[in-house]
Each structure stands twice: as C-alpha cells, then as structure tokens.
C-alpha cells in the first residue's frame, strides 16, 4: 500500500542525493557505496535509475534484463512472497533474489528480472500520443481483465496464510465506517453489512499496491506486460485490487483527479471482458464490484504512514487520498471528467 513517487535526477551519484536516501537518514556516502557495489558486481554495465521510484526502495536498471533494488531492513522483501508471485503469474511478476546487505547502511540489495515495457507514467510522458489513443486504452483494459481472470481460474490452495490486510479486513471496514469523512461512511457501512458476499469470493494472490508506477505496459500497443513491486502482495478476495483500473483511466493532476474522456466506456469494456473471461453471471460480477469498492476503501481510506496502515485518512491531512476516494467511488459522476479538489467533502 506504499504510495510511489517520481525521482528524475541524473544517474551520477556525486551530484545530488536521491530522496530515498535522505528520507531514510542515509548519507551521500551511503548512496556512493550503493553505486560502488553495483559497479563491482556489474562492471562496464550501464546503471540507469528508474524514473518512477517507490517510497520504500531505490531501483536501478542494469542492462536490458536486470533490475536492482536497495531497500532498508524495515522494508525488506519476503522472498517467499516474491517466489509465490512469480510462480502464480510467471509472465507478469519478476523473479527475485537477495544479493547482499551493505555493511554500513544495512541496506538490502535485491536482483529482479526485468518486466518488459514501460511503466504507465513513463508511457504517458514518453509516448503521449499512444497513451491517449483508443487502441492503447482498449488493449490496456482488456489485457488487465485477462490478467485478473488468470487468478479466478486457478485451483485454490489447500491452505492460505492471511496477511496484514486479509486478516483484518472486517475490522478495517468497521473502523472506516465510523471514522471516514462523513460523505464516505454510508458506502463503508453498506460494504460492512454485506462483507460476507465479498469474503465468499475466491481468495486469490493479490498485488498489494496497484498504482500507475507499478503497472507495466507495451509501448507499441498499450497491453499489460506485467506488474512490479509485489512487496505488499497477499491473499485477498478476488477483485479487491480493481482500484488499479482507475489508475489506467485517469491520473492525479494539480487540479485533482482527471479521467480520460473515454473512461466510462472503457470501464464498461473492462467489466464486459472480465465477465466473459471468468464465465460468471451478473450476481457474481456484482459481488466482484463490491470487492473492488472494498479495495478502494482499504487502499485509499487508510493512510500509509510509513507502512503502519492503521489510521483512517483525515480532512486537511490526506487530501490526495480523499480526492481518489471521491473519484473512484463515484467515477465519472454526472459526466465529469475531472474530480477536483473542490469535490473533497467538507465536514
């Protein structure tokens, strides 16, 4: 549930320290040590920092097929989860291994296979004409539906160990129903009343941070090529991660959340394709829609707070999260394309 950020500095570590290092109370020397280790491990290989850096990690590309990621011990990767993601979704999740622990900074270094394509923010900045095209957007939502259908058709595991969110799903909905800004409480209360309709859906291994920077797409046709950053993955009811569809249909701007002009039609196309690929009728699909709303509340109704995820978002403190809640729970309301800051409910 980490919120990603964009770092666009040059790759030269001697010029400016990256926000990741200052945020984690690390020094320019710690950053230089990271580069020194990489140059030792991969001599004469180009080192290119990812244009969209996550909150909990510092990511670099080494050649065409390798990704390296430094993470503080607080945000270390559970390699069993990484392996599970790669085994369940072999074409959509990277293979991950632990390389080293830096002696001074105690940063953990991981190596990952590189998912092909561009991240969604990179596609929008580097190939804007394609990113806005009907063909690209249709391919994106249809391929996302196909990806989701994979987990629906997998045989359920014999036993599931629930993670932080799954094990507290009901109690989190209870907290949201009483503590969210007033305009969202009726939605949370209704979902709490009907939560068994959601929890009775198949529990599937679910990506835990489906934001734009973690969505990889083909720069030729816009189709989904994979997802990165499975650090928060866990078993959850099918459909809980469908808040990610909204990331494909819109983006946060200075004025608020802005949807593409085709958003309503594309959303309909996604649900039509999902219904076809999972092979279920309207009653089941309606429960999946409820799971999607639960996911919106869980991911944007609860603040990140450096990973604690135990505080409900507040007016005046978590503005972007509340704007997303408003946009995602009432998408394209009254034909609006932009859900601006003025739509944030006031108490």
Secondary structure, DSSP 4 states (H G I P E B T S, - for coil): -PPP------S-TTT---HHHHHTT--HHHHHHHHHHHHHHSTT--EEE-SS--SSEEEEEETTTEEEEEE-GGG---HHHHHHHHHHSTTTS--EEEEEE-TTT--EEEEEEPPSSEEHHHHHHHSHHHHHSHHHHHHHHHHHHHHHHHHHHSPPPS-----TTGGGHHHHHHHHHHHS-HHHHHHHHHHHHTHHHHHTSPEEEE-S---GGGEEE-TTT--EEEE---TT-EEEETTGGGGHHHHHHEEEETTEEEE-TTHHHHHHHHHHHHHHHHT--HHHHHHHHHHHHHHHHHHHSEE-GGGT--EE--TTT-HHHHHHHHHHHTTTGGG-SEEEGGGS---
